[in-house]
């Protein structure tokens, strides 16, 4: 199972289910893996920012990779971003040996200049091996590293093993358009673009040239339907579906509690047992939970998937 420069659809960014005591809930991992497949996802990305990867012990990360890869029937991408290249290399090689389709690498927040960014990814590729397919994560809102289209183009040109861009800049629609224009002009080779940001701009990203989404919104089945509607040229139907979910998508974008909201929704949908996070974490207040539940009630009027 692989991914490539022509990958389309939805790669779900998986949360990591925990019990209240902070231990990993492997039974919920199994249900979550099945849930993403049944929702029509093209693939799954694990151990990303929303997967609480920095809170894992190395052996826990490997146990999660083994569990998901052994169960999934769709490609698995593993987040291997780390403060140092040694840890990145070890996790990447282990993931590939277990059967992962590839890895995702984000820039370290310390990078500031274009040359620093380009050099960092050169070092990362050297560390994991240029035979390992990888996804370039562009997430300046959280990582504080701003990559212009020109810098992204340099990285992709320098490294044939980079097959996909996870685009989650904000605003970022013009960046998608610029990268696709560079390809059309013959200035840049082909690669897949999947978009994050909780799906916040997925109403226009496909029209700008994105191939789909890579995000963890609690209704991945909606995301796959949405991408399908765009692919079928049903623009108004796609926007109607997106508009119905927008209040919940927007609520989830609050800094600090997005993961708590996502886990609460997945728990309400019966996919995971607990909405617990590993400490340190910001949990939802009773008032916030009631607000999310109210949004779900309103959403159910338009989409039966929220009627639970």
C-alpha positions in Angstrom: 0.0 0.0 0.0 1.6 3.2 -1.2 0.8 6.8 -1.8 2.2 8.9 -4.6 2.2 12.1 -6.6 -1.3 11.4 -7.9 -2.9 10.6 -4.5 -6.3 12.1 -4.1 -9.1 11.9 -1.5 -8.9 12.1 2.3 -6.1 11.0 4.6 -7.5 11.1 8.1 -5.2 12.7 10.7 -5.7 10.2 13.6 -6.0 11.1 17.2 -4.4 8.8 19.7 -7.0 7.3 22.1 -6.0 7.2 25.8 -7.7 5.9 28.9 -8.2 8.3 31.8 -5.0 7.2 33.4 -3.0 8.2 30.3 -2.4 4.7 29.0 -3.0 3.9 25.3 -6.4 2.5 24.4 -5.5 0.0 21.7 -9.1 -1.2 21.3 -10.2 2.3 20.4 -7.2 2.5 18.0 -8.7 -0.5 16.3 -12.1 1.0 16.1 -10.7 4.3 14.9 -8.7 2.6 12.1 -11.9 0.8 11.0 -13.9 3.9 11.2 -11.6 5.9 8.9 -11.7 3.0 6.4 -15.4 2.7 6.5 -15.7 6.5 6.1 -14.1 6.1 2.7 -10.7 7.6 3.6 -7.9 7.1 1.1 -5.3 6.7 3.9 -4.5 7.5 7.5 -1.8 9.7 9.0 -0.8 8.8 12.5 1.5 10.4 15.2 1.0 13.9 13.9 0.4 17.0 16.0 -3.2 16.0 16.7 -1.9 12.5 17.5 0.0 13.9 20.5 3.2 12.4 19.2 5.5 14.6 21.3 3.9 13.0 24.4 4.8 9.4 23.4 7.7 7.3 24.6 9.6 5.8 21.6 8.4 2.3 22.3 4.8 3.6 22.5 5.1 5.2 19.1 6.3 2.0 17.6 3.5 0.0 19.3 0.9 2.3 17.7 2.5 2.1 14.3 2.5 -1.7 14.5 -1.1 -1.8 15.6 -2.4 0.5 12.9 -0.4 -0.8 10.0 -1.2 -4.4 10.8 -4.9 -3.7 10.9 -5.4 -1.1 8.1 -6.2 -2.0 4.5 -5.3 1.5 3.3 -1.9 3.3 3.3 -0.5 4.6 6.6 1.7 7.7 6.8 3.6 8.2 10.0 4.6 11.5 11.5 8.3 11.4 12.4 9.0 15.0 13.1 11.5 15.2 16.0 13.9 17.8 17.6 16.9 15.7 16.3 17.6 13.7 13.1 18.7 10.6 15.0 15.2 10.1 16.5 13.6 10.9 13.2 15.7 8.4 11.4 15.0 5.6 13.9 11.3 6.1 13.9 11.1 6.5 10.1 13.1 3.3 9.4 11.1 1.4 12.0 7.8 2.6 10.4 8.8 1.6 6.9 10.0 -1.8 8.1 6.6 -2.3 9.7 4.9 -1.6 6.4 4.1 2.1 6.5 3.6 3.8 3.1 5.7 6.8 4.0 6.4 9.5 6.6 5.5 13.1 7.2 8.1 15.7 8.2 7.4 19.1 9.6 10.0 21.9 9.9 11.4 22.6 13.4 10.1 25.9 14.8 13.6 27.3 15.1 13.9 27.9 11.3 13.6 31.4 10.0 15.4 32.0 6.7 14.7 30.3 3.4 18.1 28.8 3.3 17.7 27.4 6.8 14.4 25.7 5.8 15.9 24.2 2.6 18.9 23.0 4.5 16.9 21.5 7.3 14.9 19.3 4.9 18.1 18.2 3.1 19.3 17.0 6.5 16.0 15.3 7.2 16.0 13.4 3.9 19.6 12.4 4.4 18.7 11.1 7.9 15.6 9.0 7.0 17.0 8.0 3.6 16.1 9.2 0.1 14.3 5.9 -0.5 11.6 6.8 2.0 8.5 8.5 0.5 7.6 11.5 2.5 5.0 14.3 3.0 6.1 17.9 3.5 4.0 19.5 6.2 3.5 23.3 5.9 1.8 24.5 9.0 3.0 28.0 9.9 0.1 28.8 12.3 1.4 26.3 14.8 5.0 25.7 13.8 5.8 29.4 13.1 7.9 28.5 10.0 6.7 30.4 6.9 7.5 28.6 3.6 6.8 30.5 0.5 5.8 28.8 -2.8 9.4 29.3 -4.0 10.8 27.5 -0.9 8.4 24.6 -1.2 9.3 24.3 -4.9 13.0 24.2 -4.0 12.4 21.4 -1.4 10.3 19.4 -3.8 12.7 19.8 -6.7 15.7 18.9 -4.5 14.1 15.7 -3.2 12.3 13.3 -5.5 11.2 11.3 -2.5 8.8 14.1 -1.5 5.6 13.0 -3.0 3.0 15.2 -1.2 2.5 18.6 0.4 0.3 18.8 3.4 -0.9 22.3 3.0 -2.3 24.2 6.0 -1.2 27.7 5.6 -3.8 30.4 6.5 -4.5 32.2 4.3 -3.3 29.7 1.8 -5.6 29.5 -1.2 -3.2 31.7 -3.3 -0.3 29.4 -2.3 -2.1 26.4 -3.8 -2.9 28.4 -6.9 0.7 29.5 -7.3 2.2 26.0 -6.9 -0.2 24.6 -9.5 0.6 27.5 -11.8 4.3 26.7 -11.5 3.6 23.2 -12.5 1.5 24.2 -15.5 4.4 26.5 -16.6 6.8 23.5 -16.4 8.7 25.0 -13.5 7.8 22.3 -10.9 7.3 18.6 -11.1 4.1 16.8 -10.1 3.1 16.2 -6.5 0.0 15.7 -4.5 -1.5 18.4 -2.3 -3.8 17.5 0.6 -5.1 20.3 2.9 -5.4 20.5 6.6 -6.7 23.2 9.0 -9.6 21.0 10.1 -11.1 21.4 6.6 -11.7 25.1 7.3 -11.1 26.1 3.6 -12.1 22.8 1.9 -15.0 24.6 0.2 -12.5 26.3 -2.2 -9.2 24.3 -1.9 -10.2 21.7 -4.5 -11.1 24.4 -7.0 -7.6 25.9 -6.5 -6.0 22.6 -7.3 -5.8 20.6 -4.1 -6.3 16.9 -4.5 -8.2 16.5 -1.2 -7.8 16.8 2.5 -5.5 15.5 5.3 -7.2 16.5 8.5 -8.9 14.9 11.5 -12.3 16.6 11.6 -14.7 14.3 13.4 -16.8 13.6 10.3 -14.3 12.1 7.8 -17.2 10.5 6.0 -18.4 14.0 5.3 -15.0 15.0 4.0 -14.9 12.1 1.6 -18.3 12.9 0.4 -17.4 16.5 -0.1 -14.3 15.7 -2.2 -16.4 13.3 -4.2 -18.9 16.0 -5.0 -16.2 18.4 -6.1 -14.7 15.7 -8.3 -18.2 15.1 -9.9 -18.5 18.8 -10.6 -21.4 19.2 -8.1 -20.3 22.6 -6.8 -23.5 23.8 -5.2 -24.1 20.4 -3.5 -20.5 20.4 -2.2 -20.9 23.9 -0.7 -24.3 23.0 0.8 -22.7 20.1 2.6 -19.7 22.2 3.7 -22.0 25.0 5.0 -23.9 22.6 7.2 -20.7 21.5 9.0 -19.0 24.9 9.0 -20.2 26.0 12.5 -18.6 22.9 14.1 -15.5 23.2 11.9 -15.1 26.8 13.0 -15.6 26.0 16.7 -13.0 23.3 16.5 -10.4 25.8 15.2 -10.1 27.5 18.6 -6.4 27.4 19.6 -5.7 25.0 22.4 -8.9 23.1 22.6 -9.3 21.8 19.0 -8.1 18.3 19.9 -10.4 18.2 22.9 -13.3 19.0 20.7 -12.3 16.5 18.1 -12.0 13.7 20.7 -15.3 14.7 22.3 -17.0 14.3 18.9 -15.3 11.0 18.2 -16.5 9.8 21.6 -20.0 10.9 20.9 -19.9 9.0 17.7 -18.9 5.8 19.6 -15.5 5.5 18.0 -13.3 6.0 21.0 -14.0 5.1 24.6 -12.6 8.3 26.3 -11.8 11.8 25.2 -8.8 11.9 27.5 -5.6 13.5 26.4 -2.1 13.1 27.8 -0.9 15.8 30.2 -0.3 18.6 29.7 -3.6 19.2 28.0 -6.5 21.6 27.9 -9.8 19.9 28.4 -13.3 21.2 27.6 -15.3 22.8 30.3 -18.8 21.6 30.9 -20.1 24.7 29.1 -17.9 24.1 26.1 -19.1 20.5 25.9 -22.7 21.7 26.0 -21.9 24.1 23.1 -20.4 21.4 21.0 -23.4 19.1 21.7 -25.7 21.9 20.7 -23.8 22.4 17.4 -24.1 18.6 16.8 -27.9 18.8 17.4 -28.2 21.6 14.9 -26.0 19.7 12.4 -28.2 16.6 12.7 -31.0 18.7 11.1 -29.0 18.7 7.9 -26.8 15.7 8.1 -28.1 12.4 9.7 -24.5 11.4 10.5 -24.7 13.8 13.5 -27.9 12.2 14.8 -26.6 10.1 17.7 
